[in-house]
Amino acid sequence: MRDLRTLPKAHLHLHLEAGMRHATLADLAAQKGLVVPEIGAYGSFAAFSGTYDLATKVLETRADWARLADEVLADAAAEGCAYIEPAFWAERYRDRFGSDRETWTMVLDLFEEAADRHGVGIGWIAAIDRVHDDEAASLAIADLAIELMPRGVVAIGLHNDEVGHPPTDFVAAFARARAAGLRSAPHAGELDEGRHVLDAVEQLGADRIAHGVRSFEVEGLVERLAAWGTCLDVCPTSNLLLGIVPDLASHPLPALLDAGVRCTLNADDPLLFDATILGEYELARDVFGFDDERLAAIARTSIEASTLGDDAMAAALAGISAWLAA
């Protein structure tokens, strides 16, 4: 049995602060007098969001961020990632680090240094919070993301609770971002109806969909996703723990792949789901019964869907072929 740790892969669905290690959260929370709730005990999306908020509260200093950057990239390298694409929403840090531009600059500096140190490629998704950001705020995020493209921002995303906040509310920001050359990678088809997946593609020009696992709810949509080549960045453990699926046996990933939809495997929020990208590949092997050819195909899709440079992408794809040939 081949070692999945050595299979080159890209982690395309990763919320930045939730890449924090459990020990780091416990340490930083203790320093700041904060109590860490039980990880994984989420009766609702609101409970999950509250725990995520705690992870953001402990990041009070540049040193805290430097620690996070080093650990996220070290863990990525250890799990065989050639590239990661974390999503980040800077607005929550205005009281600590100044403007969104100042926060982004600090984060980009620290993560660029860590990526170089650990030999992992990195690109960024500038997140719009669909609950908190109105049209003016979402357009401001798009403008800043465009400004930061030379620093590695490659896509615009749409996060937080789908219910009551459909993709169609954010058409203007995505249109502006896409016109400037950013990719479109919104969340859709997770917490609300599969129709949002179609809206994300048709209205937001989605190149990739974060989740998209409810696509079977819309007749003919899965076939259209396959024809369009839209990539779904799927997170099985996350879907289970948030109640999107009742059990892993019911997860639609195998059926999506069988239908020809491009899919990647991801951890979503490693800290909050006690998940890793390596663990998701192991789950796919052990629970879904995926053989090494299918796992290599998923890894290949993840690399091809990334923004790795030509040489790095060619090296990663060659590494996948070598892994499969071993």
N, C-alpha and C positions, 0 to 999 in steps of 0.2 A: 504494500500500500504506500503510495507516494506521500511525502510530507507536505501538507498544505501550507506549512509555514514558508516553504521555499518557492511556492507558486507566486510569481509576480502578479500584483493586482493593484487596482486603484480604489481608494475609499472615497466615494462621491457623495455620500449622504451622511454628513457628520456635523452635528451642531457643536460649535467650537468649545464652549465652556463645559459641555458634557463629555468632552474628551479627558476631563480631569480624572486622576486616579482616586480611588476611595480613600486611601491613606492621606492623600493631599487634602481632600475635602475635610476629613476629620481633623487634620493638623491645623489647617487654616481656620476652620470653624472654632476650634478650641482656643486659638490665639485671640479670637475676636468675641468669645463668649457666646457663640451661637450653637444651637442644638441641632444635630443631624437626625432627621427622621429615618425610619426604616426604609431602605432602598428597595424599590420594587413593589411596595404595598400601596398601589394606586387604585382607589375605588372610582376615580373619575379623572378626566383630563385636567380638571382644576387642581386636583391633588398632585398630579404629576408636575404641572406647571409651578406649583409652590416649591417643590423640591429643586426644580431647575433654577428658580429664582435664588435659592440659597447658594447654589454654586456660583452665581454671578455676584452675590453680596460679599463673598470672601475674597474676591479679587480687588483689593483696595490699593495696591501699590504696584509699581513697575516690577519690583522683585517677585511679587506673586505671579505676575504675567510671564516673567522670564522662566519661572519654575514650570508653569503650565506649558509654555512653548517647548521647553526641552523634553518634558515628559510625553507630550502628544507626539512629537516627532520620533522620540526614542521608541515608543510603543509601536508606531507605524512601521518603522524599520524592522523591528523584531517580528512583526507579523507578516512581513513580505510585501509591504506596500511600496510600489515605485512612485506613487503619487497620492496626495490627499487633496480634497477640495472642501475645506470647512466653510460653514455658513456663519456669518457674524452680523449682529445687529448692534450698532454702536450707541444708539440713543440712550440706553440705560446707564451709560457711564459718564454722562455729562457733569454730574456733581463731583466726580472724582478726577477726571482727566481733561476737562474742558470741552472743546467743540468735538463734533463727530470726526472731523478731519484730524484733529490732534490725537484722538483715541485710535483711529485707524492707523495713523502713522506709527504710533508706538507699537501696536500689535503687529503690523507688517514688518517693522524693523526686527522685532524679537523673533518672530516666526521664520523670517528669512534667514537669520543667523542660525537658528536651530535646524532648519531644513538643510542648509549647507553642511552643518556639522554631522548630521545623521545620513546624508546622502539620499534624501527623499524629495521628489518634486512637489511643489505646492501651488495651487491656484485658489481663488477665493470667490465665494458667493456673497454678494451684498444683499442682506435680507431685508425685506419689507415685512413689518408686523401687521398682519391683516386685521387685527383687533384694535391696535393703537394708532396706526398711521392712516391719516386721511389722504386725499389726493395731493394736497400741497406737500405733505411730509413724504409721501411715496415718490413724488417727482424730485424732491431734494435728495433722497437716497439714490435715485437713478443718476442724477447729475454728479454726485460725489463718486459714485461707482465708475462713471465714465472718466472722471478726472484721475481716478486711481488705477485705471487700466495699465499704465506703464509699470505700476508696482505689483501687478499680478492679480488684480480683480478681473475675473473672467466671465462672471454670470450674475444675473439678478434673480433673487429667489422670493418666495412668498410663504410665510410661516405662520404658526399659531392656529387657533381653533377655526376650522373651516365653517362651522355652523353659523349661519347668518352673515358670512363674509365671503361671498363667492369670488372666483377669479375675475369676473366681469367688472368688479369694482376697481380694478387696478390696470385697466387697459392702457391708459395714457402713460404711466410710468414704464411699463414694459415696452411699449412702442418706442419711447424715447431711448431706452437702453439698447434695444435691439438695433435701432437705426445707427447707433454708434459702434456696433460690433460686439456687444455683450451677448452671451448666450442667455436663454430663458430656461430656468429650472425651478418652477413653482411646485409647492406641495398641492396635491389634489387627489381626491378619491381615497381618502383615509378616514377622516372623522365624519364626512358627509357623503352625499350621493355620488355615484359614478359619473353622473352628468358633468360634474366639475372637471373631470379629466378631459372630456371633449371640449369644454369651454377653455380649459388651459391651453389646449393645442390650437383651437380655432381663434380664440380671442387674445391669448398671450404669446402665441407663437412658440410654445414650449418645445425645446429640443429634447429635454429630459423632464420626467415627472418624478418628484419625490413621492414615493408610495405608488399610487395608481392601482391599488389592489382591488378596488371596487369596480373596475372597468367592466366586468362581466354583467353588471346591473343594467347596462345600456346595450340593447340589441345591436349587434354588428360592430360595436366599438373596438373590441379586441382585434377583429380582423382588420379594421382600419388602422389601428396602432401598428400592427405588423406591416401593413403596406406602406405606411408613412415612415417606418424606421424609428419611431419615437422610442426612447429608452426609458424604462421604469427602474428607478433606484429603490429596490425593495429591501425591507427590514423585517424579517420574520419574527424575531424575538420581540421587537417593539410592537408589532401588530398583535401578538399574543397577549402581552402584558397590559396593553391598553384596551383589550376586548374587541379589537377589530375582527379577529377570528376567534371562535370558541376553543379551538385546539389546533396544533400544528398540522394534524392530519387534514384539516379543512383549509389550509392555506392555499391560495390560488397560484402560487409561483410555478409549480410544475405544469399546471394547465396553461398558464400564460406562455411559458417556454414552448410547450407542445404546439401552441397556436402560432408560433413564429415571432412572438414579441421579444424585442431585445430587453434583457433584464440584467441588472447587476445586484450583487449582495452587499449589504451595508449594515452597520451597527446602530445608526441613527444617533442615539444618546448612550454611549458606553457606560458612563457613570450611573445613569438612572435605571438602566435595564440589566446591569451586570453582564453586558454583551461586548464582544469584540468582533472585528471583521473576520479574524481567523476563526472565532467560534461560530460565526454564521456559515462559513464554508464547511466547517465540521458538522454543523447541524444539517446542512443540505445533503451531505454525504450520509449521515447516520439516520436522519429522520425521513428525508425525501427519497433516499436511495440513489442519489445522483452518482454516476460513475465519474472517473477522472476526466474523460473526454468532455462531459457536460460541464464539469467544474472549470476545466481549462477554457471552455467556450465562454463561460460567464466572466472569467478573469480577462479574457481577450476583449470582450465587449466593454468591460470597465476601462481598459487601457485605451481602446479606440474612442471611447466617449469622453476621455479626458482632454486636457489641453497641454499635455506633454509636448515638448519640442520634438522635431523629427528624429533626431539621433536617439534621444531618450526613449521615445515611443518604439522605435525600431529595436532597441536593445531589450525593452520589456517584452515585446512580442516574441522576439527570438528566445528570451528566457522562458516564456510559456511553452513554446515548441520544444525546447530542450527538456523542460520538466516532464512533458508528456512523453518524450522519447526515451526517458531514462528507465 
